[in-house]
Amino acid sequence: MAVCMKVEIWVQLLTTLDKLLTLLEEHREVHFIEAMPEEEENLEDEARALTVAGSILVIMERTDDEFTKLLRNLDPHGTEYVQRLSDETRLCTLILRVKAELDLRRASHEEMCRIYLRQIEHLYYKVDYKKDSEEDSKLLMDKLCKYIYRYDTTDRIRTRAMLAHIYHHALHNPMGAGTRPHAHVSSPAEYLTR
């Protein structure tokens, strides 16, 4: 099993990430630059652009990965597991905030594909119990996946999005509802982009 952080630290991490995003939303003049050495950071001189070495996207990706590790290391029959599962709502809200921040700051297509995939991974396997939310879920999944199909340059992200898209489509469109079996489709991407 992968080593994961303690639950108390995990809870602090979510709170800290929430505070960081709030600060970024309040101070648009602060910019994260991933490839910048720490020595070149500018945290004080307001005559120049305020820059921080790092990436809010990478922080979000690592937080999401840590959530998965945490769940894998807990007893799925215990109350702690159920409590941590409830953290997914908070985590998804943080993913949406990072997505909005990246969009506002005109992030590259590659970065947007990465954050879209994180959102897809928390959406694709969920069943919609209300008819309206089912349609919303289908539209959202279509929008996110089609963006990745169009702009992703790494086959890894596109493949993961495609598999999630197929699973979500199959979950929300039973075989008897006028859909063809996905297992026999020669090009799943072609079928889904129609």
C-alpha positions in Angstrom: 0.0 0.0 0.0 1.1 3.5 -0.8 2.1 5.6 2.2 -0.4 8.4 2.8 -0.7 11.4 5.1 -2.5 11.2 8.4 -6.1 12.1 8.4 -5.5 15.3 10.6 -3.0 16.5 8.1 -5.4 15.7 5.2 -8.1 17.9 6.8 -5.6 20.7 7.3 -4.5 20.4 3.6 -8.1 20.9 2.4 -8.5 23.9 4.6 -5.1 25.4 3.5 -5.8 24.8 -0.2 -9.2 26.6 0.3 -7.4 29.6 1.9 -4.8 29.6 -0.9 -7.5 29.7 -3.5 -9.3 32.5 -1.7 -6.1 34.5 -1.6 -5.5 34.0 -5.3 -9.1 35.0 -6.0 -8.7 38.2 -4.0 -5.2 39.1 -5.3 -5.2 38.7 -9.1 -1.8 40.4 -9.3 -0.1 37.2 -7.8 1.0 34.7 -10.4 2.2 31.1 -10.1 5.0 30.2 -12.5 5.8 26.5 -12.6 9.2 26.5 -14.2 10.6 29.5 -12.3 13.5 28.9 -9.8 12.6 29.9 -6.2 15.4 32.4 -6.1 13.5 34.5 -8.8 10.3 34.7 -6.8 9.0 38.2 -6.1 6.9 38.3 -3.0 7.6 41.8 -1.9 8.5 44.3 -4.6 5.1 45.6 -5.8 6.8 47.6 -8.6 7.2 44.2 -10.4 4.7 41.5 -10.9 4.3 39.3 -7.7 5.3 35.8 -8.6 5.5 32.5 -6.8 7.4 29.5 -7.9 5.0 26.6 -8.3 1.7 25.6 -9.8 -1.8 25.6 -8.3 -2.6 22.8 -10.8 0.2 20.6 -9.5 -0.9 21.3 -5.9 -4.5 20.3 -6.8 -3.3 17.1 -8.6 -1.2 16.0 -5.7 -4.1 16.8 -3.3 -6.4 14.6 -5.4 -3.9 11.8 -5.6 -3.5 12.0 -1.8 -7.3 11.6 -1.4 -7.1 8.4 -3.4 -4.2 7.1 -1.3 -6.0 8.0 1.9 -9.1 6.0 0.9 -7.0 3.0 -0.1 -5.3 2.9 3.3 -8.5 3.1 5.3 -10.8 0.2 6.3 -13.8 0.5 3.9 -16.1 -0.8 6.6 -15.1 1.8 9.2 -16.6 5.1 10.1 -13.4 7.0 9.2 -13.7 5.8 5.6 -17.3 7.1 5.4 -16.2 10.5 6.9 -13.3 10.8 4.4 -15.7 9.9 1.5 -17.6 13.0 2.4 -14.5 15.0 1.8 -15.0 14.3 -1.9 -17.6 17.1 -2.1 -15.1 19.6 -0.8 -12.4 18.2 -3.0 -14.6 18.6 -6.1 -15.4 22.1 -5.1 -11.7 22.9 -4.9 -11.1 21.3 -8.3 -13.8 23.5 -9.8 -12.2 26.6 -8.2 -8.8 25.7 -9.6 -10.4 25.2 -13.0 -12.0 28.6 -12.8 -8.7 30.2 -11.7 -6.8 28.5 -14.5 -9.5 29.6 -17.0 -9.4 33.2 -15.7 -5.6 33.3 -15.9 -5.7 31.9 -19.5 -4.0 28.6 -18.8 -2.6 26.5 -21.6 -4.8 23.8 -23.2 -2.5 21.2 -21.6 -3.2 22.5 -18.1 -7.0 22.8 -18.8 -7.0 19.2 -20.1 -5.3 18.1 -16.8 -7.9 19.8 -14.6 -10.8 18.6 -16.8 -9.6 15.0 -16.3 -9.6 15.5 -12.5 -13.2 16.6 -12.7 -14.1 13.7 -15.1 -12.6 11.2 -12.6 -14.9 12.4 -9.9 -18.0 12.4 -12.2 -17.9 9.4 -14.6 -18.9 6.6 -12.2 -21.8 8.4 -10.4 -25.3 7.5 -11.1 -27.8 10.4 -11.5 -31.0 9.7 -9.6 -32.9 12.7 -10.9 -33.8 13.0 -14.6 -32.7 16.7 -14.8 -29.3 16.0 -13.2 -28.8 13.0 -15.6 -29.0 15.3 -18.6 -26.8 17.9 -16.9 -24.3 15.1 -16.1 -24.3 13.9 -19.8 -23.8 17.4 -21.1 -21.0 18.2 -18.7 -19.2 14.9 -19.4 -19.6 15.5 -23.2 -18.2 19.0 -22.8 -15.2 18.0 -20.7 -14.3 15.0 -22.8 -14.7 16.7 -26.1 -12.4 19.5 -25.0 -9.8 16.9 -24.1 -10.3 15.0 -27.4 -9.6 18.3 -29.3 -6.7 19.8 -27.3 -4.8 17.0 -25.6 -1.5 16.2 -27.0 -0.7 13.3 -24.7 -2.5 10.0 -25.5 -2.6 9.2 -21.8 -5.1 11.9 -20.8 -7.2 11.4 -23.9 -7.4 7.6 -23.3 -8.4 8.0 -19.7 -11.1 10.6 -20.7 -12.4 8.3 -23.4 -12.7 5.3 -21.1 -14.5 7.4 -18.5 -16.7 8.9 -21.2 -17.7 5.4 -22.4 -18.3 4.2 -18.9 -20.5 7.2 -18.1 -22.4 6.9 -21.4 -23.0 3.2 -20.8 -24.2 3.9 -17.2 -26.7 6.5 -18.3 -27.8 4.8 -21.6 -28.9 1.2 -21.0 -28.6 -1.0 -24.1 -32.3 -1.1 -24.6 -32.6 2.6 -24.9 -31.5 2.8 -28.5 -27.8 2.7 -28.0 -25.5 0.2 -29.6 -23.1 -1.9 -27.5 -19.9 0.0 -26.9 -17.9 -3.2 -26.7 -18.3 -3.7 -30.5 -17.5 -0.1 -31.6 -14.3 0.0 -33.6 -13.5 3.6 -32.7 -15.1 4.7 -29.4 -13.9 8.3 -29.9 -15.8 8.5 -33.2 -18.9 7.1 -31.6 -18.8 9.6 -28.7 -18.0 12.7 -30.7 -21.1 12.3 -33.0 
